[in-house]
Structures are given as structure tokens and as C-alpha cells.
Amino acid sequence: DVKVTQSSRYLVKRTGEKVFLECVQDMDHENMFWYRQDPGLGLRLIYFSYDVKMKEKGDIPEGYSVSREKKERFSLILESASTNQTSMYLCASSSLLQGGTEAFFGQGTRLTVV
Amino acid sequence: KNEVEQSPQNLTAQEGEFITINCSYSVGISALHWLQQHPGGGIVSLFMLSSGKKKHGRLIATINIQEKHSSLHITASHPRDSAVYICAAPMYSGGGADGLTFGKGTHLIIQP
């Protein structure tokens, strides 16, 4: 019962390439998130979206953009990939429940920029 | 903005031992998450809890909202419990609709 799906598990891209990371959720959630995970730094929020065509910057948005044209799909875009964007990228979606939000995570995309 | 601290960072134990991982946070919240990540794998949500205690199999999570502290316990630990356990709280006070902030994780190894 896969709920949040990321399009790739592993990606290798060259410096300067435009990179698209795709995320799809099947739970009709309003909120979707992109995080990156780095050793010693943990998970950090890049961007999030609370509705179609809406987006908000997280802690580390520089070098990234996002697109949410449909409710179920949230794309992370690296306009010109750089080696310091080599990381594990995790997508999440959440629903607002009484008492808090329940979060679901994708399986992660390990991106290497060479 | 919430700050989440987790301890210990690394924990190695023998099979069968009782395991405790601690988490503290700085901003009052309505719910806290415990997550599990296996090597090379995605993240699985174990618990979302807003008060008291929750139990799922051999895993137990407790939270004290007043003290801003939560613990994750594993009873009768097994090598398959080896993973990174991550505590996460809403980035700002409230429910977390604007994202979560995460502890650095506890790398747990259970030896047979």
C-alpha cells in the first residue's frame, strides 16, 4: 500500500544539468514537502506546498524551485545542479488530524551530482 | 522555531536488551513523530503522539507535553530493529502544516 512515491531511487547527474525530482501521493493530502538529508545535518526542509500552485520556502530553498500543478504531484527542480546538491531527497505529505499532522514519507531519492 | 535534540546519537546493544531513545524539543507542539529509517531506505512513520503513551508491537512511545520530552522504547530488541530512529516535531508551535523539524537521529545497532 504505497502512499508516497518518488520517481527514482538513485540518480546521477552532471553539474549544470536541470534535474527534476517527482513525488506523487495518493491520499488526497493538501500539504506536501521536500526535505534533504545529509550526514551530521539531519533532515532539512527545502520547500513545501499547502495547495495546488502554492509554495513556501523552507530553511534551505537556494538553488531549488518547486512545482505543484496537481494536488497529488509535487516536483522539486534543480535549475543548474551543483556538486553540493548531492544528497538524499525525501518527499512527504501530510494530513491535518485532530491533535496534529500525520506525515507519510517517500522512499527517498539519492542524487549524485558529478 | 522548534529545536529538537535527540540522544544518544549512537547505541549498540545486545539482542534482547531494553532500548530507550530520548527526544526533547523547545517549542510547545500538539504532536510529535517517531520515524524509522533502514540503511538505504526511505522513512517510515512509527508513531504520532500528542499525549501519554502509544504501543505498537515491541515499540512504545511516550510523551510529556509539559516537559517537552518524548521517549521511544524497544522491548526484547532484535537485530532487525537496527536502524536510525528520528524524532520530529512541528517546525513551529501547532500542528506541523508548515513542515517538521528533525532530530539528528539515533543510529541503533542490535547485535545477535
Boltz contact constraints between the chains, C-beta under 6 A:
constraints:
  - contact:
      token1: [A, 31]
      token2: [B, 97]
      max_distance: 6.0
  - contact:
      token1: [A, 33]
      token2: [B, 99]
      max_distance: 6.0
  - contact:
      token1: [A, 42]
      token2: [B, 102]
      max_distance: 6.0
  - contact:
      token1: [A, 42]
      token2: [B, 104]
      max_distance: 6.0
  - contact:
      token1: [A, 43]
      token2: [B, 102]
      max_distance: 6.0
  - contact:
      token1: [A, 45]
      token2: [B, 99]
      max_distance: 6.0
  - contact:
      token1: [A, 48]
      token2: [B, 99]
      max_distance: 6.0
  - contact:
      token1: [A, 58]
      token2: [B, 99]
      max_distance: 6.0
  - contact:
      token1: [A, 96]
      token2: [B, 95]
      max_distance: 6.0
  - contact:
      token1: [A, 99]
      token2: [B, 30]
      max_distance: 6.0
  - contact:
      token1: [A, 99]
      token2: [B, 31]
      max_distance: 6.0
  - contact:
      token1: [A, 99]
      token2: [B, 50]
      max_distance: 6.0
  - contact:
      token1: [A, 100]
      token2: [B, 30]
      max_distance: 6.0
  - contact:
      token1: [A, 100]
      token2: [B, 31]
      max_distance: 6.0
  - contact:
      token1: [A, 100]
      token2: [B, 48]
      max_distance: 6.0
  - contact:
      token1: [A, 100]
      token2: [B, 50]
      max_distance: 6.0
  - contact:
      token1: [A, 100]
      token2: [B, 95]
      max_distance: 6.0
  - contact:
      token1: [A, 101]
      token2: [B, 95]
      max_distance: 6.0
  - contact:
      token1: [A, 101]
      token2: [B, 96]
      max_distance: 6.0
  - contact:
      token1: [A, 101]
      token2: [B, 97]
      max_distance: 6.0
  - contact:
      token1: [A, 102]
      token2: [B, 48]
      max_distance: 6.0
  - contact:
      token1: [A, 103]
      token2: [B, 45]
      max_distance: 6.0
  - contact:
      token1: [A, 105]
      token2: [B, 42]
      max_distance: 6.0
  - contact:
      token1: [A, 105]
      token2: [B, 43]
      max_distance: 6.0
  - contact:
      token1: [A, 106]
      token2: [B, 42]
      max_distance: 6.0
  - contact:
      token1: [A, 107]
      token2: [B, 42]
      max_distance: 6.0
  - contact:
      token1: [A, 108]
      token2: [B, 42]
      max_distance: 6.0
